[in-house]
């Protein structure tokens, strides 16, 4: 499973953050690694021009499964770490549902 991390210009600590994000994604999605070819992570600060606010960090995860359309989820939170955790949890639920439906066919 390949993980690609993209950030906007307002996210700091890119190398350390990239390691943390990759660890969270791998920990949460490892059981799907046979089906997932790539995960794209997009991190952004939604109101960077205002410099403060609640739930202004956003994480969008897009999982590409072999032979299927990409599955995307997003989560907004106060910190980047919380946004990544929330998006990873949503992705697990989405993948569980999608793969469960496919097995039923």
Biopython code that builds the backbone (N, CA, C, O; Angstrom):
import numpy as np
from Bio.PDB.StructureBuilder import StructureBuilder

atoms = [
    (1, "UNK", "N", (0.858, -1.173, 0.000)),
    (1, "UNK", "CA", (0.000, 0.000, 0.000)),
    (1, "UNK", "C", (0.902, 1.233, 0.000)),
    (1, "UNK", "O", (1.690, 1.451, 0.920)),
    (2, "UNK", "N", (0.766, 2.009, -1.029)),
    (2, "UNK", "CA", (1.527, 3.256, -1.158)),
    (2, "UNK", "C", (0.734, 4.392, -0.519)),
    (2, "UNK", "O", (-0.480, 4.486, -0.701)),
    (3, "UNK", "N", (1.422, 5.257, 0.231)),
    (3, "UNK", "CA", (0.773, 6.398, 0.876)),
    (3, "UNK", "C", (1.426, 7.674, 0.371)),
    (3, "UNK", "O", (2.641, 7.846, 0.468)),
    (4, "UNK", "N", (0.609, 8.561, -0.165)),
    (4, "UNK", "CA", (1.078, 9.851, -0.683)),
    (4, "UNK", "C", (0.453, 10.948, 0.161)),
    (4, "UNK", "O", (-0.766, 10.988, 0.331)),
    (5, "UNK", "N", (1.291, 11.846, 0.696)),
    (5, "UNK", "CA", (0.813, 12.903, 1.579)),
    (5, "UNK", "C", (1.013, 14.255, 0.920)),
    (5, "UNK", "O", (2.109, 14.591, 0.471)),
    (6, "UNK", "N", (-0.075, 15.027, 0.870)),
    (6, "UNK", "CA", (-0.052, 16.370, 0.287)),
    (6, "UNK", "C", (-0.515, 17.365, 1.342)),
    (6, "UNK", "O", (-1.466, 17.096, 2.075)),
    (7, "UNK", "N", (0.152, 18.514, 1.422)),
    (7, "UNK", "CA", (-0.255, 19.547, 2.366)),
    (7, "UNK", "C", (-0.354, 20.885, 1.649)),
    (7, "UNK", "O", (0.292, 21.112, 0.626)),
    (8, "UNK", "N", (-1.180, 21.768, 2.212)),
    (8, "UNK", "CA", (-1.185, 23.118, 1.679)),
    (8, "UNK", "C", (-0.017, 23.886, 2.311)),
    (8, "UNK", "O", (0.676, 23.341, 3.170)),
    (9, "UNK", "N", (0.204, 25.099, 1.914)),
    (9, "UNK", "CA", (1.332, 25.883, 2.396)),
    (9, "UNK", "C", (1.228, 26.321, 3.837)),
    (9, "UNK", "O", (2.175, 26.903, 4.367)),
    (10, "UNK", "N", (0.113, 26.063, 4.488)),
    (10, "UNK", "CA", (-0.098, 26.515, 5.859)),
    (10, "UNK", "C", (0.100, 25.425, 6.910)),
    (10, "UNK", "O", (-0.070, 25.686, 8.101)),
    (11, "UNK", "N", (0.451, 24.234, 6.500)),
    (11, "UNK", "CA", (0.674, 23.133, 7.431)),
    (11, "UNK", "C", (2.169, 23.062, 7.724)),
    (11, "UNK", "O", (2.985, 22.998, 6.804)),
    (12, "UNK", "N", (2.525, 23.073, 9.013)),
    (12, "UNK", "CA", (3.926, 23.087, 9.419)),
    (12, "UNK", "C", (4.403, 21.702, 9.835)),
    (12, "UNK", "O", (3.604, 20.797, 10.077)),
    (13, "UNK", "N", (5.728, 21.558, 9.912)),
    (13, "UNK", "CA", (6.332, 20.307, 10.368)),
    (13, "UNK", "C", (6.125, 19.172, 9.404)),
    (13, "UNK", "O", (5.732, 18.079, 9.810)),
    (14, "UNK", "N", (6.377, 19.405, 8.141)),
    (14, "UNK", "CA", (5.985, 18.442, 7.112)),
    (14, "UNK", "C", (6.638, 17.073, 7.242)),
    (14, "UNK", "O", (5.953, 16.062, 7.087)),
    (15, "UNK", "N", (7.948, 17.002, 7.521)),
    (15, "UNK", "CA", (8.594, 15.685, 7.596)),
    (15, "UNK", "C", (8.116, 14.883, 8.803)),
    (15, "UNK", "O", (7.742, 13.719, 8.663)),
    (16, "UNK", "N", (8.127, 15.490, 9.976)),
    (16, "UNK", "CA", (7.675, 14.802, 11.184)),
    (16, "UNK", "C", (6.196, 14.450, 11.063)),
    (16, "UNK", "O", (5.771, 13.354, 11.430)),
    (17, "UNK", "N", (5.423, 15.397, 10.544)),
    (17, "UNK", "CA", (3.995, 15.175, 10.365)),
    (17, "UNK", "C", (3.742, 14.033, 9.383)),
    (17, "UNK", "O", (2.861, 13.203, 9.606)),
    (18, "UNK", "N", (4.506, 13.992, 8.311)),
    (18, "UNK", "CA", (4.339, 12.931, 7.312)),
    (18, "UNK", "C", (4.560, 11.556, 7.934)),
    (18, "UNK", "O", (3.832, 10.612, 7.624)),
    (19, "UNK", "N", (5.556, 11.434, 8.808)),
    (19, "UNK", "CA", (5.810, 10.160, 9.473)),
    (19, "UNK", "C", (4.645, 9.774, 10.375)),
    (19, "UNK", "O", (4.233, 8.615, 10.402)),
    (20, "UNK", "N", (4.117, 10.745, 11.110)),
    (20, "UNK", "CA", (2.988, 10.472, 12.000)),
    (20, "UNK", "C", (1.744, 10.082, 11.210)),
    (20, "UNK", "O", (1.047, 9.132, 11.565)),
    (21, "UNK", "N", (1.473, 10.819, 10.139)),
    (21, "UNK", "CA", (0.288, 10.545, 9.325)),
    (21, "UNK", "C", (0.391, 9.168, 8.694)),
    (21, "UNK", "O", (-0.581, 8.413, 8.682)),
    (22, "UNK", "N", (1.564, 8.836, 8.169)),
    (22, "UNK", "CA", (1.741, 7.525, 7.552)),
    (22, "UNK", "C", (1.526, 6.413, 8.575)),
    (22, "UNK", "O", (0.917, 5.391, 8.259)),
    (23, "UNK", "N", (2.017, 6.604, 9.788)),
    (23, "UNK", "CA", (1.833, 5.589, 10.830)),
    (23, "UNK", "C", (0.356, 5.406, 11.163)),
    (23, "UNK", "O", (-0.103, 4.274, 11.318)),
    (24, "UNK", "N", (-0.391, 6.497, 11.276)),
    (24, "UNK", "CA", (-1.825, 6.409, 11.587)),
    (24, "UNK", "C", (-2.569, 5.705, 10.456)),
    (24, "UNK", "O", (-3.410, 4.840, 10.701)),
    (25, "UNK", "N", (-2.257, 6.080, 9.220)),
    (25, "UNK", "CA", (-2.934, 5.466, 8.068)),
    (25, "UNK", "C", (-2.630, 3.974, 8.014)),
    (25, "UNK", "O", (-3.536, 3.160, 7.836)),
    (26, "UNK", "N", (-1.361, 3.614, 8.167)),
    (26, "UNK", "CA", (-0.996, 2.187, 8.132)),
    (26, "UNK", "C", (-1.655, 1.409, 9.281)),
    (26, "UNK", "O", (-2.172, 0.312, 9.072)),
    (27, "UNK", "N", (-1.633, 1.977, 10.483)),
    (27, "UNK", "CA", (-2.239, 1.289, 11.628)),
    (27, "UNK", "C", (-3.727, 1.023, 11.409)),
    (27, "UNK", "O", (-4.231, -0.046, 11.753)),
    (28, "UNK", "N", (-4.419, 1.993, 10.838)),
    (28, "UNK", "CA", (-5.866, 1.865, 10.655)),
    (28, "UNK", "C", (-6.251, 1.045, 9.428)),
    (28, "UNK", "O", (-7.256, 0.334, 9.452)),
    (29, "UNK", "N", (-5.470, 1.134, 8.361)),
    (29, "UNK", "CA", (-5.875, 0.516, 7.100)),
    (29, "UNK", "C", (-5.082, -0.739, 6.735)),
    (29, "UNK", "O", (-5.272, -1.298, 5.655)),
    (30, "UNK", "N", (-4.210, -1.178, 7.614)),
    (30, "UNK", "CA", (-3.347, -2.312, 7.303)),
    (30, "UNK", "C", (-4.128, -3.560, 6.913)),
    (30, "UNK", "O", (-3.708, -4.295, 6.019)),
    (31, "UNK", "N", (-5.253, -3.809, 7.564)),
    (31, "UNK", "CA", (-6.005, -5.030, 7.234)),
    (31, "UNK", "C", (-6.620, -4.989, 5.837)),
    (31, "UNK", "O", (-7.082, -6.012, 5.331)),
    (32, "UNK", "N", (-6.626, -3.812, 5.213)),
    (32, "UNK", "CA", (-7.133, -3.677, 3.848)),
    (32, "UNK", "C", (-6.002, -3.614, 2.827)),
    (32, "UNK", "O", (-6.258, -3.380, 1.646)),
    (33, "UNK", "N", (-4.763, -3.818, 3.255)),
    (33, "UNK", "CA", (-3.606, -3.584, 2.389)),
    (33, "UNK", "C", (-3.604, -4.452, 1.125)),
    (33, "UNK", "O", (-3.005, -4.073, 0.118)),
    (34, "UNK", "N", (-4.253, -5.586, 1.169)),
    (34, "UNK", "CA", (-4.340, -6.438, -0.023)),
    (34, "UNK", "C", (-5.228, -5.810, -1.108)),
    (34, "UNK", "O", (-4.992, -6.013, -2.298)),
    (35, "UNK", "N", (-6.239, -5.055, -0.697)),
    (35, "UNK", "CA", (-7.167, -4.452, -1.645)),
    (35, "UNK", "C", (-6.757, -3.037, -2.060)),
    (35, "UNK", "O", (-7.079, -2.603, -3.166)),
    (36, "UNK", "N", (-6.054, -2.317, -1.189)),
    (36, "UNK", "CA", (-5.710, -0.916, -1.459)),
    (36, "UNK", "C", (-4.386, -0.839, -2.207)),
    (36, "UNK", "O", (-3.388, -1.422, -1.786)),
    (37, "UNK", "N", (-4.390, -0.117, -3.313)),
    (37, "UNK", "CA", (-3.146, 0.100, -4.038)),
    (37, "UNK", "C", (-2.457, 1.386, -3.592)),
    (37, "UNK", "O", (-1.229, 1.452, -3.536)),
    (38, "UNK", "N", (-3.254, 2.409, -3.276)),
    (38, "UNK", "CA", (-2.674, 3.695, -2.870)),
    (38, "UNK", "C", (-3.656, 4.461, -2.002)),
    (38, "UNK", "O", (-4.869, 4.378, -2.191)),
    (39, "UNK", "N", (-3.110, 5.213, -1.041)),
    (39, "UNK", "CA", (-3.904, 6.118, -0.225)),
    (39, "UNK", "C", (-3.307, 7.513, -0.401)),
    (39, "UNK", "O", (-2.108, 7.713, -0.207)),
    (40, "UNK", "N", (-4.144, 8.462, -0.766)),
    (40, "UNK", "CA", (-3.712, 9.854, -0.849)),
    (40, "UNK", "C", (-4.270, 10.598, 0.346)),
    (40, "UNK", "O", (-5.453, 10.486, 0.667)),
    (41, "UNK", "N", (-3.406, 11.359, 1.003)),
    (41, "UNK", "CA", (-3.770, 12.139, 2.178)),
    (41, "UNK", "C", (-3.599, 13.607, 1.810)),
    (41, "UNK", "O", (-2.526, 14.018, 1.368)),
    (42, "UNK", "N", (-4.642, 14.391, 1.990)),
    (42, "UNK", "CA", (-4.593, 15.829, 1.717)),
    (42, "UNK", "C", (-4.877, 16.567, 3.024)),
    (42, "UNK", "O", (-5.958, 16.435, 3.599)),
    (43, "UNK", "N", (-3.899, 17.342, 3.486)),
    (43, "UNK", "CA", (-4.036, 18.094, 4.726)),
    (43, "UNK", "C", (-4.096, 19.579, 4.414)),
    (43, "UNK", "O", (-3.319, 20.085, 3.604)),
    (44, "UNK", "N", (-5.028, 20.276, 5.065)),
    (44, "UNK", "CA", (-5.140, 21.715, 4.810)),
    (44, "UNK", "C", (-5.621, 22.443, 6.050)),
    (44, "UNK", "O", (-6.217, 21.857, 6.954)),
    (45, "UNK", "N", (-5.345, 23.742, 6.066)),
    (45, "UNK", "CA", (-5.817, 24.648, 7.103)),
    (45, "UNK", "C", (-6.890, 25.494, 6.437)),
    (45, "UNK", "O", (-6.589, 26.376, 5.632)),
    (46, "UNK", "N", (-8.145, 25.219, 6.780)),
    (46, "UNK", "CA", (-9.283, 25.821, 6.081)),
    (46, "UNK", "C", (-9.422, 27.330, 6.267)),
    (46, "UNK", "O", (-9.966, 28.004, 5.393)),
    (47, "UNK", "N", (-8.947, 27.867, 7.373)),
    (47, "UNK", "CA", (-9.089, 29.311, 7.568)),
    (47, "UNK", "C", (-7.748, 29.937, 7.926)),
    (47, "UNK", "O", (-7.646, 30.718, 8.872)),
    (48, "UNK", "N", (-6.737, 29.590, 7.170)),
    (48, "UNK", "CA", (-5.392, 30.054, 7.476)),
    (48, "UNK", "C", (-5.274, 31.572, 7.467)),
    (48, "UNK", "O", (-4.410, 32.132, 8.141)),
    (49, "UNK", "N", (-6.132, 32.236, 6.715)),
    (49, "UNK", "CA", (-6.075, 33.698, 6.674)),
    (49, "UNK", "C", (-6.567, 34.307, 7.985)),
    (49, "UNK", "O", (-6.230, 35.450, 8.291)),
    (50, "UNK", "N", (-7.352, 33.573, 8.759)),
    (50, "UNK", "CA", (-7.862, 34.077, 10.028)),
    (50, "UNK", "C", (-6.975, 33.659, 11.198)),
    (50, "UNK", "O", (-7.074, 34.241, 12.278)),
    (51, "UNK", "N", (-6.118, 32.672, 11.005)),
    (51, "UNK", "CA", (-5.149, 32.185, 11.975)),
    (51, "UNK", "C", (-5.715, 31.531, 13.227)),
    (51, "UNK", "O", (-4.938, 31.102, 14.079)),
    (52, "UNK", "N", (-7.000, 31.438, 13.375)),
    (52, "UNK", "CA", (-7.562, 30.716, 14.514)),
    (52, "UNK", "C", (-8.979, 30.277, 14.188)),
    (52, "UNK", "O", (-9.560, 30.679, 13.180)),
    (53, "UNK", "N", (-9.510, 29.457, 15.048)),
    (53, "UNK", "CA", (-10.871, 28.991, 14.839)),
    (53, "UNK", "C", (-10.984, 27.530, 15.193)),
    (53, "UNK", "O", (-9.980, 26.835, 15.353)),
    (54, "UNK", "N", (-12.193, 27.076, 15.311)),
    (54, "UNK", "CA", (-12.417, 25.682, 15.657)),
    (54, "UNK", "C", (-12.614, 24.861, 14.398)),
    (54, "UNK", "O", (-13.137, 25.329, 13.387)),
    (55, "UNK", "N", (-12.182, 23.641, 14.501)),
    (55, "UNK", "CA", (-12.332, 22.679, 13.398)),
    (55, "UNK", "C", (-11.849, 23.249, 12.072)),
    (55, "UNK", "O", (-12.540, 23.146, 11.058)),
    (56, "UNK", "N", (-10.658, 23.854, 12.080)),
    (56, "UNK", "CA", (-10.168, 24.459, 10.850)),
    (56, "UNK", "C", (-9.117, 23.612, 10.137)),
    (56, "UNK", "O", (-8.691, 23.964, 9.037)),
    (57, "UNK", "N", (-8.690, 22.502, 10.745)),
    (57, "UNK", "CA", (-7.750, 21.605, 10.078)),
    (57, "UNK", "C", (-8.557, 20.506, 9.408)),
    (57, "UNK", "O", (-9.474, 19.936, 10.000)),
    (58, "UNK", "N", (-8.198, 20.218, 8.158)),
    (58, "UNK", "CA", (-8.979, 19.250, 7.386)),
    (58, "UNK", "C", (-8.072, 18.168, 6.826)),
    (58, "UNK", "O", (-6.974, 18.440, 6.342)),
    (59, "UNK", "N", (-8.555, 16.943, 6.904)),
    (59, "UNK", "CA", (-7.852, 15.809, 6.308)),
    (59, "UNK", "C", (-8.819, 15.109, 5.353)),
    (59, "UNK", "O", (-9.927, 14.730, 5.735)),
    (60, "UNK", "N", (-8.387, 14.948, 4.124)),
    (60, "UNK", "CA", (-9.144, 14.174, 3.143)),
    (60, "UNK", "C", (-8.310, 12.939, 2.821)),
    (60, "UNK", "O", (-7.144, 13.050, 2.443)),
    (61, "UNK", "N", (-8.905, 11.777, 2.972)),
    (61, "UNK", "CA", (-8.254, 10.522, 2.606)),
    (61, "UNK", "C", (-8.951, 9.960, 1.378)),
    (61, "UNK", "O", (-10.180, 9.918, 1.307)),
    (62, "UNK", "N", (-8.158, 9.534, 0.428)),
    (62, "UNK", "CA", (-8.699, 8.896, -0.771)),
    (62, "UNK", "C", (-7.990, 7.564, -0.943)),
    (62, "UNK", "O", (-6.783, 7.518, -1.178)),
    (63, "UNK", "N", (-8.747, 6.486, -0.827)),
    (63, "UNK", "CA", (-8.197, 5.138, -0.980)),
    (63, "UNK", "C", (-8.544, 4.628, -2.370)),
    (63, "UNK", "O", (-9.687, 4.710, -2.820)),
    (64, "UNK", "N", (-7.536, 4.104, -3.030)),
    (64, "UNK", "CA", (-7.735, 3.527, -4.356)),
    (64, "UNK", "C", (-7.644, 2.014, -4.228)),
    (64, "UNK", "O", (-6.606, 1.457, -3.871)),
    (65, "UNK", "N", (-8.755, 1.373, -4.529)),
    (65, "UNK", "CA", (-8.825, -0.079, -4.458)),
    (65, "UNK", "C", (-8.721, -0.660, -5.851)),
    (65, "UNK", "O", (-9.259, -0.103, -6.808)),
    (66, "UNK", "N", (-8.041, -1.758, -5.961)),
    (66, "UNK", "CA", (-7.858, -2.403, -7.255)),
    (66, "UNK", "C", (-9.208, -2.713, -7.892)),
    (66, "UNK", "O", (-10.035, -3.404, -7.296)),
    (67, "UNK", "N", (-9.429, -2.209, -9.091)),
    (67, "UNK", "CA", (-10.644, -2.495, -9.840)),
    (67, "UNK", "C", (-11.875, -1.715, -9.432)),
    (67, "UNK", "O", (-12.956, -1.967, -9.965)),
    (68, "UNK", "N", (-11.751, -0.771, -8.500)),
    (68, "UNK", "CA", (-12.905, 0.000, -8.037)),
    (68, "UNK", "C", (-12.622, 1.501, -8.142)),
    (68, "UNK", "O", (-11.478, 1.929, -8.289)),
    (69, "UNK", "N", (-13.684, 2.272, -8.064)),
    (69, "UNK", "CA", (-13.545, 3.723, -8.001)),
    (69, "UNK", "C", (-12.918, 4.105, -6.655)),
    (69, "UNK", "O", (-13.117, 3.400, -5.665)),
    (70, "UNK", "N", (-12.171, 5.201, -6.604)),
    (70, "UNK", "CA", (-11.594, 5.637, -5.329)),
    (70, "UNK", "C", (-12.684, 5.946, -4.302)),
    (70, "UNK", "O", (-13.786, 6.371, -4.649)),
    (71, "UNK", "N", (-12.351, 5.725, -3.047)),
    (71, "UNK", "CA", (-13.247, 6.038, -1.937)),
    (71, "UNK", "C", (-12.615, 7.193, -1.175)),
    (71, "UNK", "O", (-11.448, 7.118, -0.793)),
    (72, "UNK", "N", (-13.376, 8.260, -0.951)),
    (72, "UNK", "CA", (-12.842, 9.436, -0.266)),
    (72, "UNK", "C", (-13.682, 9.775, 0.954)),
    (72, "UNK", "O", (-14.908, 9.663, 0.938)),
    (73, "UNK", "N", (-12.993, 10.195, 2.014)),
    (73, "UNK", "CA", (-13.639, 10.671, 3.233)),
    (73, "UNK", "C", (-12.887, 11.910, 3.699)),
    (73, "UNK", "O", (-11.736, 12.127, 3.321)),
    (74, "UNK", "N", (-13.542, 12.715, 4.519)),
    (74, "UNK", "CA", (-12.850, 13.875, 5.084)),
    (74, "UNK", "C", (-13.288, 14.072, 6.524)),
    (74, "UNK", "O", (-14.351, 13.617, 6.944)),
    (75, "UNK", "N", (-12.434, 14.766, 7.265)),
    (75, "UNK", "CA", (-12.743, 15.076, 8.660)),
    (75, "UNK", "C", (-12.080, 16.397, 9.003)),
    (75, "UNK", "O", (-10.935, 16.649, 8.629)),
    (76, "UNK", "N", (-12.816, 17.237, 9.721)),
    (76, "UNK", "CA", (-12.285, 18.521, 10.170)),
    (76, "UNK", "C", (-12.190, 18.500, 11.686)),
    (76, "UNK", "O", (-13.068, 17.965, 12.363)),
    (77, "UNK", "N", (-11.110, 19.092, 12.224)),
    (77, "UNK", "CA", (-10.889, 19.096, 13.662)),
    (77, "UNK", "C", (-10.022, 20.291, 14.042)),
    (77, "UNK", "O", (-9.599, 21.071, 13.188)),
    (78, "UNK", "N", (-9.770, 20.415, 15.328)),
    (78, "UNK", "CA", (-8.967, 21.523, 15.844)),
    (78, "UNK", "C", (-7.496, 21.358, 15.472)),
    (78, "UNK", "O", (-6.819, 22.340, 15.169)),
    (79, "UNK", "N", (-6.993, 20.104, 15.493)),
    (79, "UNK", "CA", (-5.595, 19.858, 15.148)),
    (79, "UNK", "C", (-5.510, 18.935, 13.929)),
    (79, "UNK", "O", (-6.463, 18.229, 13.597)),
    (80, "UNK", "N", (-4.366, 18.957, 13.284)),
    (80, "UNK", "CA", (-4.141, 18.076, 12.139)),
    (80, "UNK", "C", (-4.210, 16.616, 12.586)),
    (80, "UNK", "O", (-4.788, 15.776, 11.896)),
    (81, "UNK", "N", (-3.619, 16.322, 13.739)),
    (81, "UNK", "CA", (-3.605, 14.951, 14.238)),
    (81, "UNK", "C", (-5.028, 14.424, 14.452)),
    (81, "UNK", "O", (-5.338, 13.289, 14.091)),
    (82, "UNK", "N", (-5.885, 15.257, 15.042)),
    (82, "UNK", "CA", (-7.278, 14.850, 15.257)),
    (82, "UNK", "C", (-8.010, 14.682, 13.924)),
    (82, "UNK", "O", (-8.839, 13.784, 13.777)),
    (83, "UNK", "N", (-7.707, 15.535, 12.968)),
    (83, "UNK", "CA", (-8.340, 15.430, 11.647)),
    (83, "UNK", "C", (-7.938, 14.126, 10.965)),
    (83, "UNK", "O", (-8.771, 13.459, 10.351)),
    (84, "UNK", "N", (-6.654, 13.761, 11.073)),
    (84, "UNK", "CA", (-6.169, 12.508, 10.470)),
    (84, "UNK", "C", (-6.816, 11.308, 11.154)),
    (84, "UNK", "O", (-7.282, 10.384, 10.487)),
    (85, "UNK", "N", (-6.844, 11.324, 12.487)),
    (85, "UNK", "CA", (-7.475, 10.216, 13.222)),
    (85, "UNK", "C", (-8.937, 10.050, 12.830)),
    (85, "UNK", "O", (-9.397, 8.933, 12.593)),
    (86, "UNK", "N", (-9.667, 11.162, 12.764)),
    (86, "UNK", "CA", (-11.082, 11.110, 12.406)),
    (86, "UNK", "C", (-11.303, 10.608, 10.994)),
    (86, "UNK", "O", (-12.207, 9.810, 10.747)),
    (87, "UNK", "N", (-10.479, 11.074, 10.066)),
    (87, "UNK", "CA", (-10.613, 10.628, 8.675)),
    (87, "UNK", "C", (-10.268, 9.143, 8.554)),
    (87, "UNK", "O", (-10.920, 8.410, 7.810)),
    (88, "UNK", "N", (-9.245, 8.702, 9.284)),
    (88, "UNK", "CA", (-8.864, 7.282, 9.231)),
    (88, "UNK", "C", (-9.988, 6.393, 9.752)),
    (88, "UNK", "O", (-10.263, 5.335, 9.185)),
    (89, "UNK", "N", (-10.635, 6.825, 10.832)),
    (89, "UNK", "CA", (-11.764, 6.051, 11.362)),
    (89, "UNK", "C", (-12.919, 6.002, 10.361)),
    (89, "UNK", "O", (-13.550, 4.960, 10.182)),
    (90, "UNK", "N", (-13.187, 7.123, 9.717)),
    (90, "UNK", "CA", (-14.247, 7.143, 8.702)),
    (90, "UNK", "C", (-13.895, 6.239, 7.531)),
    (90, "UNK", "O", (-14.766, 5.561, 6.986)),
    (91, "UNK", "N", (-12.613, 6.223, 7.139)),
    (91, "UNK", "CA", (-12.195, 5.387, 6.011)),
    (91, "UNK", "C", (-12.372, 3.910, 6.349)),
    (91, "UNK", "O", (-12.803, 3.132, 5.498)),
    (92, "UNK", "N", (-12.048, 3.518, 7.564)),
    (92, "UNK", "CA", (-12.234, 2.117, 7.966)),
    (92, "UNK", "C", (-13.703, 1.730, 7.827)),
    (92, "UNK", "O", (-14.018, 0.680, 7.269)),
    (93, "UNK", "N", (-14.593, 2.567, 8.327)),
    (93, "UNK", "CA", (-16.035, 2.265, 8.221)),
    (93, "UNK", "C", (-16.476, 2.197, 6.756)),
    (93, "UNK", "O", (-17.252, 1.322, 6.373)),
    (94, "UNK", "N", (-15.975, 3.125, 5.948)),
    (94, "UNK", "CA", (-16.354, 3.148, 4.539)),
    (94, "UNK", "C", (-15.840, 1.906, 3.809)),
    (94, "UNK", "O", (-16.571, 1.298, 3.028)),
    (95, "UNK", "N", (-14.595, 1.534, 4.061)),
    (95, "UNK", "CA", (-14.039, 0.340, 3.415)),
    (95, "UNK", "C", (-14.747, -0.924, 3.884)),
    (95, "UNK", "O", (-15.030, -1.814, 3.082)),
    (96, "UNK", "N", (-15.033, -1.005, 5.181)),
    (96, "UNK", "CA", (-15.782, -2.159, 5.689)),
    (96, "UNK", "C", (-17.109, -2.300, 4.957)),
    (96, "UNK", "O", (-17.468, -3.392, 4.516)),
    (97, "UNK", "N", (-17.835, -1.197, 4.828)),
    (97, "UNK", "CA", (-19.132, -1.234, 4.159)),
    (97, "UNK", "C", (-19.024, -1.584, 2.692)),
    (97, "UNK", "O", (-19.790, -2.403, 2.183)),
    (98, "UNK", "N", (-18.079, -0.967, 2.014)),
    (98, "UNK", "CA", (-17.901, -1.221, 0.575)),
    (98, "UNK", "C", (-17.513, -2.671, 0.312)),
    (98, "UNK", "O", (-18.092, -3.323, -0.557)),
    (99, "UNK", "N", (-16.544, -3.174, 1.051)),
    (99, "UNK", "CA", (-16.086, -4.544, 0.822)),
    (99, "UNK", "C", (-17.123, -5.566, 1.271)),
    (99, "UNK", "O", (-17.224, -6.637, 0.672)),
    (100, "UNK", "N", (-17.892, -5.261, 2.306)),
    (100, "UNK", "CA", (-18.970, -6.140, 2.734)),
    (100, "UNK", "C", (-20.016, -6.269, 1.631)),
    (100, "UNK", "O", (-20.483, -7.367, 1.329)),
    (101, "UNK", "N", (-20.383, -5.114, 1.024)),
    (101, "UNK", "CA", (-21.367, -5.146, -0.061)),
    (101, "UNK", "C", (-20.838, -5.934, -1.256)),
    (101, "UNK", "O", (-21.595, -6.666, -1.893)),
    (102, "UNK", "N", (-19.557, -5.795, -1.568)),
    (102, "UNK", "CA", (-18.985, -6.526, -2.700)),
    (102, "UNK", "C", (-18.973, -8.029, -2.448)),
    (102, "UNK", "O", (-19.201, -8.813, -3.368)),
    (103, "UNK", "N", (-18.713, -8.429, -1.225)),
    (103, "UNK", "CA", (-18.726, -9.861, -0.900)),
    (103, "UNK", "C", (-20.127, -10.444, -1.022)),
    (103, "UNK", "O", (-20.284, -11.637, -1.283)),
    (104, "UNK", "N", (-21.133, -9.618, -0.837)),
    (104, "UNK", "CA", (-22.514, -10.083, -0.917)),
    (104, "UNK", "C", (-23.007, -10.309, -2.339)),
    (104, "UNK", "O", (-24.063, -10.904, -2.551)),
    (105, "UNK", "N", (-22.257, -9.843, -3.288)),
    (105, "UNK", "CA", (-22.694, -9.987, -4.695)),
    (105, "UNK", "C", (-22.411, -11.342, -5.264)),
    (105, "UNK", "O", (-22.723, -11.601, -6.426)),
]
sb = StructureBuilder()
sb.init_structure("model")
sb.init_model(0)
sb.init_chain("A")
sb.init_seg("    ")
for serial, (resi, resn, name, xyz) in enumerate(atoms, 1):
    if name == "N":
        sb.init_residue(resn, " ", resi, " ")
    sb.init_atom(name, np.array(xyz, "f"), 0.0, 1.0, " ", f" {name:<3s}", serial, name[0])
structure = sb.get_structure()
